[in-house]
């Protein structure tokens, strides 16, 4: 069986206008609930650099919102959505990049439609797992059975394999990245998977050992570079260019990695 290697843009263009307003409402409601749970756990402050992105629109219909937060334990958190749901495109994000006081993987989640339902969910690595076997054994190896079982139990999902080698390199071995019909069955399985992973990730943070102060600066620098590269090298940024123009898209990309942030990063401690 051959693997489809189409870009987001190709899926969107080949499908033609498809109203995914209902799926967008489901995706946004899920992300909003999860963001509320995160805000209950962490002390977060909205970074002023994203105030102007609270609500933005384009002349031909697309709209969005990008909120960036930071705090004592969180380097950079993004709670955002961008959509042209009437035509079949949605992108909703919840990404949480931890401070350097712990080595817990970052939390990465994006939901989309183009117009099929789409999910990315990952424990974003903070080290080379081929050499940092402690992190692999703690955060990735134990999830492999769950990862396998999810694929076996849900034959209606289709793996989404990016044509970008960089994107593929950025995924952990237990990342979920797939497409599925934009129906209630998909919403249900995605909701259960995402909420279970968030609860587990929050427990990881609560249980984590402190990183020695002398190692935190290097970890913080590596984290920011990883975040910037992922944001700037995302091939789906082309959809931003299409809907919002290159200048606005670059502002949105900078917001995703904190390029215009005003508040300081978490202090080393």
C-alpha positions in Angstrom: 0.0 0.0 0.0 1.5 3.3 -1.1 1.7 6.2 1.4 0.2 9.6 0.5 2.9 12.2 0.7 0.8 15.3 0.1 1.3 18.7 1.8 -1.4 20.5 3.7 -1.7 22.9 0.8 -2.3 20.0 -1.6 -5.0 18.3 0.5 -6.7 21.7 0.9 -6.6 22.6 -2.8 -7.7 19.2 -4.1 -10.7 19.1 -1.8 -12.2 22.4 -2.8 -14.4 24.5 -0.5 -15.6 22.4 2.4 -17.3 23.9 5.5 -15.7 22.5 8.6 -17.2 25.0 11.1 -18.6 22.2 13.3 -15.2 20.5 13.6 -13.5 23.8 14.3 -15.9 24.4 17.2 -15.1 20.9 18.6 -11.3 21.5 18.2 -11.4 24.9 19.8 -13.6 23.7 22.7 -11.1 20.9 23.4 -8.1 23.2 23.3 -9.8 25.8 25.5 -10.6 23.2 28.1 -7.1 21.9 28.2 -5.6 25.5 28.4 -7.8 26.1 31.4 -6.5 23.0 33.1 -2.9 24.2 32.4 -3.7 27.7 33.7 -5.0 26.1 36.9 -1.7 24.3 37.4 0.8 27.0 36.4 1.3 30.6 37.3 1.0 32.2 33.9 1.1 35.8 32.6 0.1 37.0 29.2 3.0 38.4 27.3 2.2 41.9 26.0 3.8 41.1 22.6 0.7 39.0 21.8 -1.9 41.5 22.9 -2.3 42.8 19.3 -2.9 39.3 18.2 -5.9 38.7 20.4 -8.1 38.9 17.4 -7.0 39.4 13.8 -8.8 39.0 10.4 -8.0 39.1 6.7 -10.0 40.8 4.0 -11.0 37.5 2.4 -12.5 35.9 5.6 -9.8 34.1 7.6 -9.4 35.1 11.3 -7.4 34.0 14.3 -6.1 34.7 17.8 -2.6 34.0 19.3 -2.0 34.3 23.0 1.5 33.8 24.4 2.1 33.2 28.1 5.1 32.8 30.4 5.7 32.1 34.1 8.1 30.8 36.7 7.8 27.2 35.3 6.8 27.9 31.7 9.1 29.5 29.3 6.6 30.0 26.5 3.0 28.7 26.1 0.9 29.3 23.0 -2.9 29.1 23.0 -4.1 30.0 19.5 -6.3 29.4 16.5 -6.3 30.4 12.9 -9.2 29.5 10.6 -11.0 29.8 7.4 -13.5 27.2 8.4 -16.1 28.0 5.8 -13.6 27.0 3.1 -12.1 24.1 4.9 -9.0 25.2 6.8 -8.5 25.2 10.6 -5.4 25.3 12.9 -5.6 25.2 16.7 -2.6 25.1 19.0 -1.7 24.4 22.6 2.1 24.2 23.0 3.8 24.4 26.4 7.6 24.9 26.6 8.9 24.4 30.1 11.6 26.3 31.8 15.1 24.8 32.3 14.5 23.8 35.9 13.3 20.3 34.7 14.0 18.1 31.8 10.4 17.0 31.2 9.6 16.9 27.5 7.6 19.9 26.3 3.9 19.5 25.5 3.1 19.9 21.8 -0.4 19.8 20.4 -2.1 21.0 17.2 -5.5 20.2 15.8 -6.5 21.0 12.2 -8.6 20.5 9.2 -7.7 20.8 5.5 -10.6 19.7 5.3 -10.0 16.3 6.9 -9.5 16.3 10.6 -5.9 16.3 11.7 -4.0 15.8 14.9 -0.4 16.3 16.1 0.3 15.4 19.7 3.8 14.9 21.1 6.2 14.9 24.0 8.7 17.2 22.4 12.2 15.9 23.2 14.8 18.0 25.0 17.8 15.8 24.3 19.2 13.2 21.8 17.2 10.1 22.8 19.8 7.9 21.2 22.3 9.0 23.9 20.0 10.2 26.7 18.5 6.8 27.4 17.3 7.9 30.8 14.9 10.3 29.2 13.9 7.7 26.6 13.2 5.0 29.2 11.2 7.4 31.4 9.1 9.3 28.9 9.0 7.4 25.6 9.6 3.7 26.0 6.7 3.2 28.4 4.3 4.9 25.9 5.1 2.6 23.0 2.5 0.0 23.8 -0.2 2.7 24.0 1.0 4.2 20.7 0.8 0.8 19.0 -2.6 0.0 20.5 -4.1 3.3 19.4 -3.1 2.6 15.7 -4.6 -0.9 15.9 -7.8 0.1 17.5 -8.6 3.0 15.1 -8.5 1.8 11.6 -10.2 4.9 10.3 -7.2 7.1 11.0 -4.5 7.7 8.3 -0.9 8.6 9.2 0.1 12.0 8.1 3.7 11.9 6.9 5.2 15.2 6.2 7.3 15.6 3.0 9.6 17.9 5.1 12.6 16.0 6.4 13.0 18.6 9.1 9.4 18.1 10.3 9.9 14.3 10.4 13.2 14.8 12.4 11.4 16.9 15.0 8.9 14.2 16.0 9.5 11.9 18.9 9.1 8.1 18.5 5.7 8.2 20.2 4.3 11.2 18.4 0.8 11.0 17.1 0.3 12.7 13.7 -2.7 11.6 11.6 -5.7 12.5 9.6 -9.3 11.2 10.0 -12.8 12.1 9.0 -14.1 15.2 10.7 -16.9 13.5 12.5 -17.9 12.7 16.1 -15.9 9.5 16.2 -12.7 11.3 15.5 -13.5 14.0 18.0 -14.2 11.4 20.7 -10.9 9.5 20.2 -8.8 12.7 19.9 -10.4 14.1 23.1 -9.7 11.0 25.1 -6.1 10.7 23.8 -5.3 14.4 24.3 -6.8 14.7 27.8 -5.1 11.5 29.0 -1.7 12.7 27.7 -2.1 16.2 29.3 -2.9 14.6 32.7 0.1 12.3 32.3 2.4 15.2 31.3 1.3 17.4 34.3 2.1 14.4 36.5 5.6 14.2 34.9 6.1 17.9 35.8 5.0 17.5 39.3 7.3 14.5 39.8 10.4 15.8 38.0 13.8 16.3 39.6 15.5 19.7 39.4 18.1 20.3 36.8 21.4 21.5 38.3 21.6 25.3 38.0 24.9 25.1 36.1 23.2 23.1 33.4 20.1 25.2 33.0 21.5 28.0 30.7 22.5 25.5 28.0 19.1 23.8 28.3 17.3 27.1 28.0 19.3 28.1 24.9 18.7 24.7 23.2 14.9 24.9 24.0 14.6 28.3 22.4 16.5 27.3 19.3 14.4 24.2 18.9 11.2 26.2 19.2 12.3 28.8 16.8 13.4 26.3 14.1 10.1 24.3 14.4 8.1 27.5 14.0 10.1 29.0 11.1 10.6 25.8 9.2 7.0 24.7 9.2 6.0 24.1 5.6 2.3 24.9 6.5 3.4 28.6 7.0 2.5 28.9 3.3 -1.1 28.7 4.3 -0.5 31.7 6.5 1.0 33.6 3.6 -2.1 32.7 1.5 -4.7 33.8 4.1 -2.9 36.6 5.9 0.0 37.7 3.7 3.7 37.3 4.3 4.1 40.2 6.8 1.4 39.0 9.1 2.5 35.5 8.8 6.0 36.4 9.9 4.6 38.2 13.0 2.5 35.1 13.8 5.6 32.8 13.4 7.6 35.1 15.7 4.7 34.9 18.3 4.8 31.1 18.1 8.5 31.0 19.3 8.5 34.2 21.3 10.6 36.3 19.0 8.9 39.5 20.1 8.4 38.6 23.7 8.5 41.4 26.3 8.5 39.5 29.6 11.8 37.7 30.6 12.3 34.0 30.4 12.2 32.0 33.6 15.1 32.7 35.9 17.7 30.0 36.4 17.4 28.5 39.8 
